[in-house]
């Protein structure tokens, strides 16, 4: 029986870096000339998602030039490459198969996702014709990403004498996406009686992280092999009739926490490197959020690219000072201590006469707390200007949901690695980081979380226990439960009322927050597009509070 060799190029492509993407594909083709077919992910030429770049004429011209290069270079192997394709005033999301300068087949995506982070219907026109590649004794059905999630596209391949199905994808990571992919592949295999090869993109693109984790499933719905999570690489799939063998198969699924860790590391590395920053810096407070951010950044970039800054104030405990220094020393990152007492005192000295003149007083409220955070933000941004390093805000999803953060203070920065991590997942990741060595001091994980902006303050007293808070926020933010439904599920009515009001009132903060990688089913940005001025929900609650 003839052997058919397929190179699955689970690689990292950059939006808009068309020639760089082409060069990566050309290098892959040169290194895999002994393969019959080389497969690249969805929209590999442009990177995914290209968004409004698709409307530019010069962008289209660059894509055309790239395709010409690829077509001419496909001498030994056929290549499957994803790209936008314009016909008149319509744009299609397609894969083209090139061999020795010719286009053997071009397939246009039929199902265009328009939910969550996706808005493909803004750009593309859906097609309605099946795609079949016939090459070197193989008849391969072609699908693109969302096509697999609906029964009709694969049903079109019935009675076409198809050997197996190839689907190319730019599918972003979510905590339960792996199980969803497996379930839908098994369903399609059962419906069609066909084996399915699932190739995914692998890399970070702003808030999206494509996790790779490409899959091969036989027609019986059995998983034959899978590629690693968050690791760009090429693997060989050998096809002999209905026998599929995948090289470089990853070990068993590593589990949710491990995958989130690896995805966040990839997200940080790609955002920093693709945007040309010299490294990163962050405020290291002695708390768990900044400690986890530091650990992830060091893994992503190396200690020589990471700077941690402790900026103590009157309320900063000796425990925080000790733990921050210990972690920075353990990781070997650059570490600076810049006290902010004088800065805060100078601000308050300038403001107090104005407060008195306005007859609003200078008594205890959040003004001085926010001044502390904003002084720290000013220092970090000044260091960023001088060093060319990117500031990483360290806030998590639980706190961003309720607005427990200071605009122009601890929210300063350009990329927020923990932005979509509920607090309890932060704890799980911190423990995971310590699985082999204690790189986050254990005391940081076990002590009560506190912003240390006021005497004897703890976060859970200001909010509610994080285990409870995360459950309420998941129901409200991710599942759209109502106040009544959440209370009926057993949560305290007054606490829920206060938390939901905080979520609603702080949309303006989230609108100004740094971009951060999506890991949950619904993030706080592209997934959840709420108006800032919004009187629909809980106006009475707002007035009461």
N, C-alpha and C positions, 0 to 999 in steps of 0.2 A: 504494500500500500504506500502511495506517495506521501511524503512528509511535507507539510506546509508550515513554514516558520514565520511567525509574526513578532515584530518588535513593538511592545507596548511602551510608548514614551510618556511615562507619568512625570512630566516635567513642569518647571516653573516658568511661566511666561509673564511679561510685563506689559500692562496696558499702554499702548502708544509707542512702545519701543519696537517698531515693526522690523527694522533691519536687524536689531539684536535678536529678536525672536527668530527671524529667518536664519541668522548665523547659527543659532543653537540647533535648529532643525537640520541645517546642512551638515553640521558636525555629527549629529546623530545618524544621518543617512550615510555619511562616510564611514562611520564606525560599525555599521550594521549592514554592509553590502551583501552578506551571506543570508539575509532574510528575504522572504518573498514579499512581505508587506510590512510597512512601518506606519504606525498609527499615532497621530497627535490629537490632543484634546479639542474640545469645542472652542471655536474662535481663537485657535492658537496663534494665528498670524497677528491679530490685533491685541491679544489679551482680552480677558473677560472681567467685567463688562466695559465695553468701550463707550457706552452712553452717548452723549451728544457729539462726540467726535465723529460718529457715523454720518452726521449731517455736513461734514466738511468735504469739499471737493478735493483738496490736497491730501486728505486722509485716504480717500478712495483711490487716488492715483498711486499713493504709496503702497496700498494693498495690491493693486494690479501689478506693480513692479515686483513685489515680493512673490506673487504667484508665478510670474514668468521665471524668476530665478529657481524656484522650487521645481517647477515642471521640467525645466531643462536639466536639472541635477538628478532627477529620478531615473537614472540609467539602469541600475541593477535591481532595484526594488520598486514596487509601486508604493505610493505614499497616500495616506488618508489625512487630509488637512482641513481644519475648520477655519472659516473666514466669512465675512459679510460679502454678499453678492448683489449688486444693483442691476435691476432690469427696468429701464425707463426711470420713473420716479418712485419705484418700489424697491425696498431692500429686503433680502432674505438672509436668514441664518443658515448657512449651508456647510456641508463637507464635500470636497472635491477629491477625486482619486486621480492622481497623475502617474503616468509611466512613459518614459522616453519622449517627453515633450507633449504628449497628448492627454486630454482629460477623458478618462474612461467612463466616468459616471459622476454626476453631481446630484446630490440629494439635499432638499430644503426641508428644514424643520417644520413639522406640522402643528405641534402644540406649543404655544408661546405662553410661558408663565407670566402672570400679572398679579402676583400676590406677594406678601412678605417683602423680601429684598428685591424681588424681580419686577421689572416693568418693560418686558420685551415688546409688548404690543405698542408701546410708544415708538418703536423703531422698526420692527420687522412686520412683514406680511406672512401669514401662515400659508403653507402649501398643503396639497392634498394627494400627492402621488408617492407611491412606494419607491424606495431606492434599493437596487440590487447590483452588487458588484460581482461580475464573473471574471475570475482571474486564476490562471494556472490550476484549473480543475476544481476550484472552489466557487460556490455560489453563496454570497454573504449578504444578508439583509442589513441595511443601514438604518440606524436611528440616531437621534440627537437628544440627549438628556431628557427633557420633559416628555418626549414621545413615549418613553418607556413607562411613564406613570399613568398612561391611558391605554385602554385595550385596543382602540381602533388602528393605530399605526402598525403594530405588530400583526394584527389580524389581516391587514392588507397583503402580508407576505404569504398567506395561505395559498396553496396550489401553485406556488412559484418555484418549487423544487429547491428550497433554501437548505443549505447545510448548517448554518449557524448564524446568529445575530450579533452584530457589532454595534454597540452604542457608545458614542463619544460624549463626554460630559464636562461641564464646569459646574460642579455641584458643591456648594459651600457646606462647611462643617456645622453640625448641630449635635448636641449631646446624644440624641437618640437616632441620628440619621443613618448610622450603620444598620441598625435593626430594620429601619424603614426600607433601606435599599435591598437588603436580603429578602424581606417579605415581598416586595414588588417584583423582584427578579424571579422568585419561586412561583408567584402567581402567573407571570407571563410565560415562564417555561412550561407550566402546567397547561395553560391555554393553547400554546402554540406547538408544544412538543419539540422545541428547539433549544439548543444550548445558547447561552448569552455571555458575551464578553463585554465587560463594563470597564472602560478606561476613563479615569478622572484626572482633571487638572490638579496641580499640587503647588500651592504657593499663596502668599498673602497679597491681598489687594485692598488697601484701606481697611474697611470694617469686615470685609469678607475674607475667609480663609478656606482655601480649597485643600482638603485634607488628603488627596490622593486616595489611598486605600482601594485601589482598583480590584475588581473581582472577576472570577471566572466560574461559571455555574453550568453544569451539564443539563441535558434535557430532562433529567429526572428531578431537577431541583436540588441537586447535591453540590455543595461548594467545593470546587476543585482546588482553588488557590486564591490567595489575596496578596496584594502588595502592601508594603508598610504604610503606616500613618505618617503624614507630614514629612516624607522623605522623597524628594525628587530623584527618580532613577529610571532606567530602562530595564525591562525584563523580556525574556523570550517565551512566547507561547508556541508550543509545538502541537500541531493538529495532525492526527492520523485518523481519518474517518470521523468517528464520534469519540475518539480518545483525545483528551486535552491535557497537556502537561505544562505547568508554569514554573519557570525558573525563579529563583530568589523569592520564593513564597515566604511571607511573613509568618512568625509564630502565631499561636492562637490569639484571638482578640485580647489586647492588653487591659481592657477595662476602661470605663468612662474617665476616671480621674487621670490616668496615664495619657489617654488621648488628648484630653483638654490641655494638659501640661505641654505636650509636644506641639499641639496646634498653636498655643500662645507663644512658644519659643519661635516657631516659624513666622508667626505674625509680626513679632517684634523685629526679628532679623530682616525680613523682607521690607518692612516699612522704613527702617533706618537705612538700609543699603540702597533700596530703590530710589529713595528721596535724597540721597547724597549727604546724610549727616555723618559727622566724624565720630559719633558715639552718642551716649545718653547720659543724662544726669537726673537725679531725683532727690527729693527731700526725704531723709531717713529719720523717722520719728521715734523708733523703738516700738512701734505698733506692728500688727500683723500684716496690714495691707502694704505698707511700704517695704516691709521685710520680704514678702512674697514677690513684689515687683522687682526688687533688687536681685533676688535669686533667679527669677526668670530672665531678666536682662543679662545677667552675667553668663548664664547658660547659652543665651542666644548669640551674644556678641564677644564674649571673652572679657576677663577682668580689666584688660588694658583699655577697653572702650567704655568703661562705666565709672561714673563719679557719683558718690553719695555725700549728701550734705546734711549734717545735723544742725538745726537752728533753734537752740533752746531758749526758753523764756522762763519766767518765774515759776510757772506751774509744771515745768518739765521735771520729771522725777529722776533721781539718780539711777533708778532701774532702767529707764529709757536710755539714758546716756551710756550706761554700761553695755546694754544689749545691742545698741546701734554700733558702737565701736567694735564689739566682739564679732558681729556679723561681717562688718566691713573688713576686719582683719582676716577672718576665716576665708572670705572670698577673694581677698587680695585686690580689692578695688581702691581707687583713689577716694580718700575720705577727708572731709573738711568739717570743722566746727565753726559756725558763725553765730554768736549770740545775738538776740534781737531786742534785748531789754531797752537799750538806748534808742533804737529806732522807734519802738512803740511809744516810749516816753516822749520823744520829740513830736510824734504825731498827735498824741493826746494833749501835749502842751500847746500846740498850735490850734487844736480844735476846741478846747475847753472855753476860751473866751467867746468863740462864735456860738457855742451851745448856750452860754449864759446870755449873750446878747439876744438870741432867739427865744430865750426863756423856755428852753427844752431840757435844761439840766444836763449833768454828766454822770447821772447815777448808773447803777448796774443794769446793763442790758447786753445784747450781743455785739455792740459796737466795738468794744475793745477785743472781744474774741475774734471778730472778723479782721480787725487791724493786725492781729498776730499772724493770721493766715495770709493776709495781703502783703505784709512785710516779707514773709517767706517767699511768696510768689515773685515779688520784685527782685529779690536776691537770686532766685533760680533763673529768672529770665535774663538778668544781667550776666550771669555766668554762661548762659546759653549763647548770648550775643558774642561774648569774648572767645568761647571755645569752639563754637560751631556744633555743639552737641544739642540733641533734642531733649527737652524736658518731658519726663513721663509723669503725668498725674497718676495718683495711686488709689483713687476712689473706686469702690465696688458698686455693683448694681443695686444692692439693697439700699445703700445710702443715697445713690443718685436718684433712685425712684422717689424717695421722700424729700429730696432736696437737702439732705444732711451734708452740705458742702458749701464752700464759700466761693462765690464768683470772684475771679481775679485773685484768688488766694490759692487754696489747695487744688482748685480746678485749673490752674495755669498749666499750660503745656500743649503738646501737639499730638500725642498718641497715648491713650489710656488703656493699658493692657488688661486691667480688671473690670472694665466698664460693664461687661455683661456677665460678671460672676456674682451670684448671690453669696452672701457672707458665709454661709455654711460650706459652700464649695471652696471659698478662700481657705477655710480651715483644713479641708480635705487636701487641698493642693499643698499647703504648707507642710502637712505631715508627709505627703508624698515626696516633697523635696528633701526631707530628712530621712528617706528610706535607707540610705547607705551611710550618710554622714550628717551630723547635725550642723547644717549650714544656716538654719534659722534657729536662734536660741530657743530652747524649749519653753522658757519663761515667757517669751513673746506670744507663744501659742496658747498658753494656759492662763495668763493673766486676764482680768476683765478688760475688754477693749475700751479705750478712752482717747478722746481727742486732746486731752490735757490743755484745754483752753480756759478752764475755770477750776477752782479748788474742788477736789473730791468728786469731779464729774466722771460719769461713765456713760458710754454710748447707749447701753441697754436701758438705763434709767431715763435717758432723753427720748428714746424711741419705745421699744418693747424688746423682750428677749429675741435674739436674732433667729432662733429656730422657729419661733412663732411668726415673726415678721416675714421671713422668707416664704412661709406657707401662704400668708395673706396676700403678699405681693404676687406670688405665682398665680393665685386664683384671680386676682383683679387685673394685673397687667398682662399676663400671658394667656389667660383663659376667659377673660371678659365676664367674670362673675359679677353679679350685682351686690350691693351692700346687704340686702336681705338674704341672698343666697349664702354669702360668707358667714353672716351671723348664725344662720340656720345650721351651718356646718359645725357650730360649737365654739366660735370665737367670741370674745367679749365685745359687746355692742359698742361701748364707748371707745374702746381701743381701736376697733375697726373704723369707726366714724372718723377718728382723728387721723389715722394712717391714710385712709382714702382721700381725705381733704388735703393732706400734705402732698400726696401724689398729684392731685389735680392742680394745686396751687403752684407747683414747681416746674411746670412745663417750660417756663421761660428760662430756667437754669439749664435744663437738659438741652434746649435749643442752642445754647452757647457752649456746650461741653465739647471737649476734644473727641475726635473719632477714636473708636476702640473696636477690637475684634469681636464679632458675634460668635457666641458659643451656645446660647440657649435657643429654645424654640421661637422666642420673640424678644428681640433686643429693644432698646429704648430709642432707637433712631429710625432707620429705614423701615423697620418692621412695624413701628407704632407711630403713625403720623397724625398726631393730635394738634389741633389749633392751640395757640398760646392764649388768645382771648376766647374763652369758652365758658358759656353760662349754662351748658346743658345739664351737667351732673352736679348734684349736691350743692346747689347754690345756697340752700338753707343751712347746710352744714358749714359752708364757708362763712356765712354771716354769723353763725353761732360762735365760731372759733376765732 
